[in-house]
Amino acid sequence: MKKIVLITGATSGIGKATAHIFAENNYQLIITGRRADRLHTLKNELTTAYNIEVIDLCFDVQDQKAVAVALEGLPTAWKTINVLVNNAGLSLGLDPIHKGNLADWEQMIDTNVKGLLYVSKIVGNWMVDQQFGHIVNIGSIAGKETYANGNVYCATKHAVDSLTKAMRLDLLTSGIRVTAIHPGAVETEFSVVRFKGDQQRADKVYEGFEPLRPEDIADAIFYATQTPLHVNINEMVIMPTAQANASTIFRKS
C-alpha cells in the first residue's frame, strides 16, 4: 500500500509546496485547509499531475469539533498515516504587547497551539496503535528567538518547539519520530495575513534580499521524513543566507 501524508494548511505557501513534493514521490495525500475552493483546485492539480489519490478536508484547525468530525470520518484505510505535517499557522499584527489586539492573540493561540494539538491527538493515537509514524511540526525562528513586537506570535511558536520535544518524549516507546522545522523569512502569504491584507506593507518585509521559498522548506520536510527509521532529525533551523537571526537581515540598497 502507498504511504499516506496528512498536511494541514495545505492551500498555500509551505503547505502547498509540501503537498507537491510528497505527491511527486508517490504518497497518497490528505490535505486540509479553510478555503474549500483552493483545496479543490489543489486536489485536482495533484491528482492530474501525479496520478495519486487525494482526500481534501475543509475545516479550521481552531474548531476542535470540526477537526474531530473530519478526521474521524476518514475511511479506515486512510487512517494508517505515515507522516503528519502540522503546518497550519498564522501571525496577526506587529504591535507592542500593551497595544495588542485580544482577538488576534486568541486566533494565534487557537490556531498555532490548540489547532496543532487537536490534530496531533487524533492522528497521534492512530500512530500509537500502528506503532509507526512521523510527526513534523512547522515552527519558526520566532520559536527560538523572541523579537520586538512579536510577543504572542513568538510565544505560540515557542510552544510549538516545546510541544515537539514533549511529543518526542511521550511517543518514544511507540516508534514515532518527531521533527520540528523552524524557518526564517519565507515569502508566502504570511506577511499579507499578518498585516491583514495590506499587500504594500507585506511586500516591504521581503525587500532588498532573497527570502526562502516555500519549496525550500518543503524539501527539508521531505528529507527529514526519508531518513532510515533508526534516524530522527530532531529539528532544523533554516534561514535565508541574508538573515543572521530573527531580527537581523542584510538588505541591499
Long-range contacts (C-beta under 8 A, 24 or more apart in sequence): 1-77, 1-80, 2-26, 2-27, 2-28, 2-52, 2-53, 3-27, 3-28, 3-82, 3-83, 4-28, 4-29, 4-30, 4-78, 4-80, 4-81, 4-82, 4-83, 5-29, 5-30, 5-81, 5-82, 5-83, 5-84, 5-85, 5-225, 6-30, 6-31, 6-32, 6-81, 6-83, 6-84, 6-85, 6-119, 6-123, 7-31, 7-32, 7-85, 7-87, 8-32, 8-33, 8-61, 8-85, 8-86, 8-87, 8-88, 8-115, 8-119, 9-33, 9-61, 9-87, 9-88, 9-89, 10-39, 10-42, 10-87, 11-35, 11-38, 11-39, 11-42, 12-38, 12-188, 12-189, 13-186, 13-188, 13-189, 13-190, 13-214, 14-87, 14-138, 14-183, 14-186, 14-188, 14-214, 14-217, 14-218, 14-221, 15-85, 15-87, 15-88, 16-42, 16-214, 17-213, 17-214, 17-215, 17-217, 17-218, 18-85, 18-87, 18-214, 18-217, 18-218, 18-221, 18-222, 19-46, 20-46, 20-49, 20-218, 21-215, 21-218, 21-219, 21-221, 21-222, 22-83, 22-222, 23-49, 23-50, 23-52, 23-54, 24-49, 24-50, 25-222, 26-50, 26-52, 27-52, 27-82, 27-83, 28-52, 28-53, 28-54, 28-78, 29-53, 29-54, 29-55, 30-54, 30-55, 30-56, 30-57, 30-74, 30-78, 30-81, 31-55, 31-56, 31-57, 32-56, 32-57, 32-58, 32-59, 32-61, 32-70, 32-88, 33-58, 33-88, 34-58, 34-59, 34-60, 60-111, 60-115, 61-88, 61-111, 61-114, 61-115, 61-116, 61-118, 61-119, 62-107, 62-110, 62-111, 62-114, 62-115, 64-114, 64-118, 67-115, 67-118, 67-119, 67-122, 68-118, 68-122, 71-119, 71-122, 71-123, 72-122, 79-126, 80-126, 80-130, 81-123, 81-126, 81-127, 81-133, 82-132, 82-133, 82-134, 82-225, 83-133, 83-134, 83-135, 83-136, 83-225, 84-119, 84-120, 84-123, 84-124, 84-127, 84-133, 84-134, 84-135, 84-136, 85-136, 85-138, 85-221, 86-116, 86-119, 86-120, 86-135, 86-136, 86-137, 86-138, 86-160, 87-138, 88-115, 88-116, 88-119, 89-115, 89-116, 89-138, 89-140, 89-156, 89-157, 89-160, 90-190, 90-193, 90-194, 91-142, 91-153, 91-190, 91-193, 91-194, 92-153, 92-193, 92-194, 92-196, 93-194, 93-196, 94-149, 94-150, 94-194, 94-195, 95-149, 96-148, 96-149, 96-151, 97-151, 97-152, 100-151, 100-152, 104-152, 105-152, 108-152, 108-153, 108-156, 109-152, 109-156, 112-153, 112-156, 112-157, 112-159, 112-160, 113-156, 113-159, 113-160, 113-163, 116-160, 116-163, 117-163, 120-163, 120-167, 124-167, 124-171, 124-176, 127-171, 127-174, 127-176, 128-171, 128-174, 128-176, 131-174, 131-175, 132-175, 132-176, 133-175, 133-176, 133-177, 134-176, 134-177, 134-178, 134-179, 134-224, 134-225, 135-167, 135-171, 135-176, 135-177, 135-178, 135-179, 136-178, 136-179, 136-180, 136-181, 136-221, 136-224, 136-225, 137-163, 137-164, 137-167, 137-178, 137-179, 137-180, 137-181, 138-180, 138-181, 138-183, 138-217, 138-221, 139-164, 139-180, 139-181, 139-182, 139-235, 140-182, 140-183, 141-182, 141-183, 141-184, 141-237, 141-239, 141-243, 141-245, 141-246, 142-246, 143-180, 143-182, 144-182, 144-237, 144-246, 145-245, 145-246, 145-247, 146-246, 147-246, 147-247, 148-247, 150-246, 157-182, 161-235, 164-235, 168-232, 168-234, 175-229, 177-229, 177-232, 178-232, 178-234, 179-224, 179-225, 179-232, 179-233, 179-234, 179-235, 179-236, 180-234, 180-235, 180-236, 181-217, 181-220, 181-221, 181-224, 181-235, 181-236, 181-238, 182-235, 182-236, 182-237, 182-238, 183-212, 183-217, 183-238, 183-239, 184-212, 184-237, 184-238, 184-239, 184-240, 184-243, 184-246, 185-209, 185-211, 185-212, 185-239, 185-240, 185-243, 185-249, 186-211, 186-212, 186-213, 186-214, 186-216, 186-217, 187-211, 187-212, 187-213, 187-214, 188-214, 207-251, 208-249, 208-251, 208-252, 208-253, 209-240, 209-242, 209-243, 209-249, 209-250, 209-251, 209-252, 210-240, 210-241, 210-242, 211-240, 212-238, 212-239, 212-240
